[in-house]
Structures are given as C-alpha cells and as structure tokens.
Amino acid sequence: MIIGDPYKFAILSGVINEWNIDDTFCNGVLLFCVNGDIYPKEVVTATLRCEIEYLKQKLRSLAIDKRLYALPPQQAFAEIYGITFPEDTDSDNEDCFDITPASLSDHNCFVFAVCNGVNVRVLASELAYEMENGRHKLQDIAVSETFVSVSEVKGIISGLENFPFII
C-alpha cells in the first residue's frame, strides 16, 4: 500500500502474511519515501499495528517552528536531532519533530517534520552510529527533504486510518 506521493512524501507499507502466526503484531514492511529516496535502504520487519498508530499520532500533532523550517537542510536536521536526542543526558528531550517509527530508528534512519503553519517540511537521513561518542555522526550527512501541504499530510493520515490489518 502506498499512501502519499513517493516523489514527495509517502509511506509504503504492507503486511507479510508469512511473518505472522496470528494478528497480534501484524508484522510487515514500513518504508518512507522522502523526495524519491527510500528509508530504510533495506527491508526490515515492522510491527505495523504499533507503528501505524504511532505515525498517525505524530502526524496529527506536528510542531510549528518557523525558524527551524527555514534553515538549510543539514543544519535543520542536526538541530532537530539535537533537540530530540540532547547530548546532556540530564536535559529533557523534545520529540515533537520526530516522526520516526521504531523499525526505521533501529536501522539508524531518522525522519523529522516541522511545520510553518501552512506547509510541512520533512527531513530524512540514514546516519552512522559512533560507538565511542554514543551518538550518530551528523557531519557531512545526506539529507532528503521535501515540502508538503498540511492538507497532503491530512490525506496521509486518512490513508493510515484505513490501513488494512489483514493477515
């Protein structure tokens, strides 16, 4: 099932019946398309019943931040990453821009969305994890970005509402 425009922003998902013994988790695949780029780059198992619900909640409550919305892609991505995963472990993190389901973040793919009130900017990247620092490398990263209207995001949410959890 493709929800959205893969050349802009879309969610590709499907239940894989052979990966399920019952309908508890509804295992399948979940991929994001951002500006024609696919995340993650390989097929990974997603627990769709949980991850689709997470996505609906996150897309319904996108944060508005006009300053972050206007930054260059790599800078915006790095700042949002820092807000979401602060270096100071005593600081509170803020995940209002993070729309990354677990199956993507488990494979070092992160998708952030920031709204300016009219449009939504979606930023995605696959990062290298640096064990010695306990963080992902943010220097010289490739960031896919796209801009969609709030109404397009509502269309994606509607598509997710109708996702068939059939095995």
C-alpha positions as MATLAB code, in Angstrom:
seq = 'MIIGDPYKFAILSGVINEWNIDDTFCNGVLLFCVNGDIYPKEVVTATLRCEIEYLKQKLRSLAIDKRLYALPPQQAFAEIYGITFPEDTDSDNEDCFDITPASLSDHNCFVFAVCNGVNVRVLASELAYEMENGRHKLQDIAVSETFVSVSEVKGIISGLENFPFII';
ca = [
       0.000    0.000    0.000;
       1.383    3.414   -0.969;
      -0.003    6.385    0.921;
       1.067    9.747   -0.486;
       3.293   10.720   -3.396;
       6.599    8.758   -3.451;
       8.304   11.634   -5.275;
       7.400   13.966   -2.410;
       6.401   12.192    0.821;
       4.828    8.763    1.092;
       4.534    5.809    3.400;
       4.845    2.368    1.834;
       3.537   -0.480    3.929;
       2.272   -3.985    3.659;
       1.504   -6.956    5.827;
       3.653  -10.011    5.100;
       1.428  -12.958    5.995;
       4.353  -15.368    6.311;
       5.809  -13.212    9.105;
       2.712  -13.599   11.296;
       1.411  -16.534   13.298;
      -1.649  -14.533   14.396;
      -2.863  -10.945   14.125;
      -1.288   -9.653   17.362;
       1.519   -7.538   15.905;
       0.701   -7.526   12.203;
       4.310   -7.832   11.022;
       5.195   -6.413    7.651;
       7.250   -3.732    5.959;
       7.145    0.016    6.503;
       9.163    2.350    4.326;
       9.235    6.119    3.990;
       9.735    7.910    0.670;
      11.116   11.410    1.014;
      11.780   13.220   -2.257;
      12.016    9.852   -4.038;
      14.545    8.410   -1.563;
      13.517    5.327    0.431;
      14.167    4.795    4.158;
      15.401    2.374    5.355;
      17.503    1.212    2.437;
      16.814   -2.475    3.154;
      13.701   -4.441    4.063;
      13.210   -4.725    7.826;
      10.371   -6.135    9.890;
       7.913   -3.599   11.261;
       5.193   -4.270   13.817;
       2.598   -2.407   11.804;
      -0.184   -2.386   14.388;
       2.036   -0.323   16.727;
       3.982    1.705   14.186;
       0.997    2.829   12.106;
      -0.739    4.059   15.278;
       2.461    5.907   16.306;
       2.663    7.562   12.867;
      -0.941    8.723   12.984;
      -0.384   10.317   16.394;
       2.845   12.035   15.340;
       1.441   13.353   12.053;
      -1.647   14.721   13.821;
       0.479   16.805   16.192;
       3.225   18.331   14.058;
       5.114   21.133   15.773;
       5.272   24.608   14.257;
       8.686   26.276   14.279;
       9.267   28.842   11.546;
      12.975   29.244   12.377;
      13.742   25.517   12.009;
      11.510   25.364    8.939;
      13.670   27.991    7.188;
      17.147   26.564    7.987;
      19.301   24.798    5.361;
      18.548   21.037    5.317;
      21.677   19.724    7.092;
      21.509   22.431    9.750;
      17.783   21.894   10.363;
      18.270   18.122   10.590;
      21.216   18.460   13.005;
      19.356   20.931   15.240;
      16.238   18.772   15.356;
      18.377   15.708   16.099;
      19.982   17.640   18.992;
      16.562   18.651   20.328;
      15.304   15.080   20.065;
      18.471   13.431   21.423;
      20.296   16.028   23.563;
      23.946   15.372   24.386;
      23.339   16.310   28.027;
      21.547   13.259   29.389;
      20.190   15.363   32.265;
      18.328   17.580   29.781;
      14.800   16.815   28.734;
      14.447   15.724   25.175;
      11.686   17.005   22.940;
      10.366   14.616   20.330;
       7.773   16.926   18.775;
       9.587   16.894   15.403;
      10.443   13.176   15.357;
       8.081   11.048   13.252;
      10.463    8.086   13.023;
       8.893    4.692   13.708;
      10.974    2.163   15.656;
      11.678   -0.040   12.639;
      13.467    2.900   10.985;
      15.335    4.235   14.022;
      16.504    0.694   14.842;
      18.317    0.882   11.493;
      19.729    4.396   12.032;
      17.176    6.125    9.792;
      15.523    9.240   11.163;
      12.621   11.253    9.786;
      11.735   14.663   11.184;
       8.886   17.004   10.273;
       8.476   20.680   11.057;
       5.531   22.858   10.118;
       5.352   26.570    9.343;
       1.580   26.648    9.823;
       0.742   26.072    6.141;
       3.293   23.537    4.883;
       5.279   20.697    6.379;
       8.972   20.171    5.740;
      10.047   16.537    6.005;
      13.739   15.736    6.507;
      15.209   12.228    6.464;
      18.657   10.708    6.701;
      20.396    7.429    7.369;
      23.119    8.067    9.934;
      26.276    6.281   11.008;
      26.422    5.474   14.721;
      29.677    6.345   16.513;
      30.129    3.914   19.398;
      32.902    5.982   21.017;
      30.619    9.031   21.264;
      27.380    7.165   21.836;
      25.731    9.313   19.172;
      25.116    9.397   15.463;
      27.518   11.240   13.178;
      25.926   14.453   11.897;
      28.802   15.916    9.868;
      28.569   15.743    6.073;
      25.299   13.807    6.076;
      22.993   13.456    3.094;
      19.538   14.764    3.965;
      16.480   14.126    1.821;
      13.909   16.861    2.138;
      10.522   17.661    0.774;
       7.713   20.103    1.361;
       4.065   19.080    1.507;
       0.937   20.971    2.434;
      -0.869   20.362    5.701;
      -3.780   19.038    3.629;
      -1.470   16.469    1.980;
      -0.401   15.323    5.452;
      -4.083   15.015    6.415;
      -4.539   12.816    3.336;
      -1.698   10.575    4.507;
      -3.257   10.341    7.974;
      -6.561    9.384    6.349;
      -4.786    6.666    4.367;
      -3.190    5.362    7.556;
      -6.637    5.313    9.216;
      -7.761    2.922    6.511;
      -4.711    0.661    6.658;
      -5.862   -2.962    6.316;
      -4.586   -5.056    9.216;
      -5.429   -8.317    7.498;
      -3.264  -11.398    7.654;
];
